Structures are given as C-alpha cells and as structure tokens.
Amino acid sequence: MATIKKFKKGEDVRLSKSFHLREWECSCSDCKETLVSLDHVKKLQKLRDDLGSPITITSAYRCEKHNKAIGGSTHSQHKLGTATDIQVKGMEPTAVQDACEHFDGLGRYDTFTHIDSRGSKARWDNRTRKPVARKQHLPDGPSEDDINISLDEIEKKLGL
C-alpha cells in the first residue's frame, strides 16, 4: 500500500535529493494542502538517478477543483498524490516513456510523460503524432547470386 503524506502547502520540505515539495503542489491558489506518495517520490528519484538528467515535474498533486478545471480524469491519480507528469532535459518524450515502463501507470503524450504508482498496471497513448515504424532497409543493386553468375548461365537464361 502506498504511503501518502499530507503537507501544508508552502512548506519548505525536501522530498528526496532531487525533488522538493513545491514541485508537487497544486498550481491553483485555493487549496491549502498537498498530498504526496512517498513511494512514488522514491521511484521518481530512482528514474532521475538512472537517467542521469534533470526531471521537470509539470504536474503532480491536483486538488479536486483544479483537476476538474483542467479537464482531468474523475479518477485521476494526481488527486491522490501518486502521479506526476514529467519532462526530462535532453530527451524526447518517446525515449522518456520507454524508460518509464516499470511504473504502474504510464501515459504517453506528445510533449510529456504521465507516470503513476497506482498499484496496478495501466497504459494509454494520447499522442497525436504516433511514431512511425521503421522500414527494413534492403540493399540496393544486384544480389550476390546475380554477381556470381557465369556468362554461360546468362546466355542460357536469355535463350541464346
């Protein structure tokens, strides 16, 4: 079970070596508290350490009112303090998303990655620009068999 801690909004609290409570706070001006999953903080810190690059949290805890105002899901993990939307300096969102497969919840978006620690697996892809599958490159020019054919075999194929 996730360890959720309630903090007073505006407290000066370092949650881990790389993350501060202010990064988790709801961006509205109405709410007075912030919920944070300490387990999610640990997973996010491990991701930060593994990637070796700063992570920007674009959204974490959201109070009910703010979540509704921005069109968030009724059952949003952000309201529980178990979710973060992130960007990683120097990495494309698709690369970040691939690195986040170990999180319970993983949402793929064009400009950010949603990750959460809900306790069960959930995946969704809300990208408008889906990655294009790479085509296998075939060699240009004649095959090795074509090169190693004798003059007699060529004449025979041509009916000469």
URHUZI-V753125 format. One record per pair of residues at least 12 apart in sequence whose C-alpha atoms are under 10 Angstrom apart, sorted by the first residue. I is the first residue (numbers start at 1). J is the second residue. If there is no record, write none. Layout:
# URHUZI-V753125
I|J, I|J
This chain:
# URHUZI-V753125
1|39, 1|118, 1|119, 2|36, 2|37, 2|38, 2|39, 2|40, 2|81, 2|82, 2|117, 2|118, 2|119, 3|36, 3|37, 3|38, 3|39, 3|40, 3|81, 3|82, 4|35, 4|36, 4|37, 4|38, 4|39, 4|40, 4|80, 4|81, 4|82, 5|34, 5|35, 5|36, 5|37, 5|38, 5|80, 5|81, 6|33, 6|34, 6|35, 6|36, 6|37, 6|81, 7|21, 7|25, 7|32, 7|33, 7|34, 7|35, 7|36, 8|21, 8|25, 8|31, 8|32, 8|33, 8|34, 8|35, 9|21, 9|22, 9|24, 9|25, 9|26, 9|29, 9|31, 9|32, 9|33, 9|34, 9|35, 10|22, 10|25, 10|32, 10|33, 10|34, 11|25, 11|33, 11|34, 15|36, 15|38, 15|41, 15|42, 15|45, 16|38, 16|41, 16|42, 16|44, 16|45, 17|42, 17|45, 17|49, 18|41, 18|44, 18|45, 18|48, 18|49, 18|54, 18|55, 19|41, 19|42, 19|44, 19|45, 19|48, 19|54, 19|55, 19|56, 19|57, 20|41, 21|34, 21|35, 21|36, 22|34, 22|60, 23|56, 23|57, 23|58, 23|59, 23|60, 23|61, 23|84, 24|36, 24|41, 24|57, 24|58, 24|59, 24|60, 24|61, 24|62, 24|78, 24|81, 24|83, 24|84, 25|59, 25|60, 25|61, 25|62, 25|63, 25|81, 26|59, 26|60, 26|61, 26|62, 26|63, 26|64, 26|66, 26|67, 26|78, 26|79, 26|81, 27|58, 27|59, 27|60, 27|61, 27|62, 27|63, 27|66, 28|62, 28|63, 28|65, 28|66, 28|67, 28|69, 29|66, 30|63, 30|65, 30|66, 31|62, 31|63, 31|64, 31|65, 31|66, 32|63, 33|61, 33|62, 33|63, 34|60, 34|61, 34|62, 34|63, 34|79, 34|80, 34|81, 35|60, 35|61, 35|62, 35|63, 35|78, 35|79, 35|80, 35|81, 35|82, 36|60, 36|61, 36|78, 36|79, 36|80, 36|81, 36|82, 36|83, 37|61, 37|80, 37|81, 37|82, 37|83, 37|116, 37|117, 37|118, 38|81, 38|82, 39|82, 39|117, 40|81, 40|82, 40|83, 40|84, 40|103, 40|115, 40|116, 40|117, 40|118, 41|81, 41|82, 41|83, 41|84, 41|117, 43|100, 43|102, 43|103, 43|115, 43|116, 43|117, 44|83, 44|84, 44|86, 44|100, 44|103, 44|115, 44|116, 44|117, 47|96, 47|99, 47|100, 47|102, 47|103, 48|88, 50|99, 51|88, 51|89, 51|91, 51|96, 51|99, 52|88, 52|89, 53|88, 53|89, 53|90, 53|91, 54|87, 54|88, 54|89, 54|90, 55|85, 55|86, 55|87, 55|88, 55|89, 55|90, 55|91, 56|84, 56|85, 56|86, 56|87, 56|88, 56|89, 56|112, 57|84, 57|85, 57|86, 57|87, 57|88, 57|112, 57|113, 57|114, 58|84, 58|85, 58|86, 58|87, 58|112, 58|113, 58|114, 59|78, 59|83, 59|84, 59|85, 59|86, 59|114, 60|77, 60|78, 60|79, 60|80, 60|81, 60|82, 60|83, 60|84, 60|85, 60|86, 60|114, 60|115, 60|116, 61|76, 61|77, 61|78, 61|79, 61|80, 61|81, 61|82, 61|83, 61|84, 61|85, 62|76, 62|77, 62|78, 62|79, 62|80, 62|81, 62|83, 63|78, 63|79, 63|80, 63|81, 64|76, 64|78, 64|79, 64|80, 65|79, 66|79, 67|79, 76|116, 76|118, 77|105, 77|115, 77|116, 77|117, 77|118, 78|114, 78|115, 78|116, 80|118, 81|116, 81|117, 81|118, 82|105, 82|115, 82|116, 82|117, 82|118, 82|119, 83|104, 83|105, 83|106, 83|114, 83|115, 83|116, 83|117, 83|118, 84|113, 84|114, 84|115, 84|116, 84|117, 85|106, 85|107, 85|109, 85|111, 85|112, 85|113, 85|114, 85|115, 85|116, 86|111, 86|112, 86|113, 86|114, 86|115, 87|111, 87|112, 87|113, 87|114, 88|112, 88|113, 92|110, 92|111, 92|112, 93|108, 93|109, 93|110, 93|111, 93|112, 93|113, 94|108, 94|109, 94|110, 94|111, 94|112, 94|113, 94|127, 94|130, 94|131, 95|113, 96|108, 96|112, 96|113, 97|109, 97|112, 97|113, 97|114, 97|115, 98|113, 100|113, 100|114, 100|115, 100|116, 101|115, 101|121, 101|123, 102|115, 102|117, 102|121, 103|115, 103|116, 103|117, 103|118, 103|119, 103|120, 103|121, 103|122, 103|123, 104|116, 104|117, 104|118, 104|119, 104|120, 104|121, 104|122, 104|123, 105|117, 105|118, 105|119, 105|120, 105|121, 105|122, 105|123, 105|124, 106|121, 106|122, 106|123, 106|124, 106|125, 107|122, 107|123, 107|124, 107|125, 107|126, 107|127, 108|123, 108|124, 108|125, 108|126, 108|127, 108|128, 108|130, 109|124, 109|125, 109|126, 109|127, 109|128, 109|129, 109|130, 110|125, 110|126, 110|127, 110|128, 110|129, 110|130, 111|127, 112|127, 113|125
